[in-house]
Amino acid sequence: MRMFIASAALALSIVGAGAKWENVAQEWDKYRLTEPQKQWFKSVRPKRPGPACCDVADGHPTQQDRREDGYYIPNPYHTDWDWVRVPDDAMTTPGSNPVGVATVWYGTEQADGTPFIRCFVPEAET
């Protein structure tokens, strides 16, 4: 019986993970990304030391607001969509964006209700 419960829990976690991927993938469907654009996501790195931001599967298209003190994005954890400042060390290098859409990679929600922003790429400047 324990083996069955463990197997069922594993299956549910896999299904849940798949559902999250589908949601993120669907966010990008309307942009019809080319293969070179998809590959670009794998090279995005924050200014802070550490690994790459990951991939298109983890990045979310977002709105941005450029202000005197930096970039702001909508807070995804609150329905009133307060704007949250993007930390300087979450900004990416280099600054080019072949996709054209502002993109954010989140960590977990912080104690103050704001998202931890791992990486942010501003929309392409025209």
N, C-alpha and C positions, 0 to 999 in steps of 0.2 A: 504494500500500500504506500509506504514511504517513497519507493522508487517511482510510482505513478504520480504522486503529488509533486515530486521534484521535476519529473519530466513535463508535467502540465505547467508548472511555474516557468520552466525554461522555454517552453513553446509560447507562452503568453508574453514573455519578455522579448522573444524574437519577433513576434507579431507586432508588439508595441513599438519596437525599434524600427521595423519596416514601415509602420504607419507614420512615424515621425519623418522618415526619409521621404515618403511620398508627399507629405505636406511641404517640405522644403523644396523638393523637386518641382512641385506644382507652382511654387512661387516664381520659379525661373522659366516656366513653360512659355509664357507670353513674350519673352525676350529672344527666343529662338537662337540660343548661343551656338556659335560655331565651335568646331573642335579646337582651334587656336585660343579662343576665348576661354573655353573650359580648362585648357592646359595652363593659362595664365593664372587662374585661381590657385594652382598648386605652388606658384612662386611667390605669392604675397606673404610678406613678413612684417611684423610690427617693428617699431624703433627700439622697443625694449629687447634685451637679449632673450633668446628662446627659440622655440620651433616656429615653423611656418604657421600661418593662420589656419591652415588645413586645405579645404577644397570647396568647390561650389556647393557640395552637400551640406556644409556647415554655415555658409554665408547666407545672409538674408538681404534682399533688396530693401532699401529704406529711404525715407525722406531725409533731407538734411536742411539745416539752417546755418548759414555762415554768418557769424557775428564777430565783433571786434576781438573778443577774447578766444575765439576758436569755433569749432564745429559743434552743432547740437543735433541730436536725433530724437525721435519720439520714444518715450519710455514704454517698452512692450509689456511691462508688468502691470500697468494701470490703465483702466478703461478711459480715463480722462486725457490720456496721451500727453502728460507733462513732458517737456523737452529736457533732455539730459546732456550735459557737456561731455564730449568725447575727450578722454585724457590724452595729453600730448604723446605719451609713450605708446598709445594704441594706434596712432597714425602710422600708416605704412610707408615703406620705401620700396622702390621708387614711386614717385607721385603719379605716374601715368595710369590710366584706367581704360583699357580697350573695350570694356563692356559698356561704359558710359553711365552706369547706374550706381548711385551710392550704395555701398555694401558694408554690412556690419557682421562681425562674428562675436557672439555673446558667450560669456561664462555663466556662472550661477548668479541668482539674485543676491544682492548684498543686504546687510541688516537694515539699511535705511530705505529699502524698497527700490533701489536703482539697480540696473543691470551692471554686471562686470563686463566691460567692453574689452574684449581681447584684441580686436583689430578693427580698423575702419579705413575704408577707401572712399574718398569723396567722389562725387559724380565727375565725369569728364568735363573739363572746361572747354567751352566753344569759342 
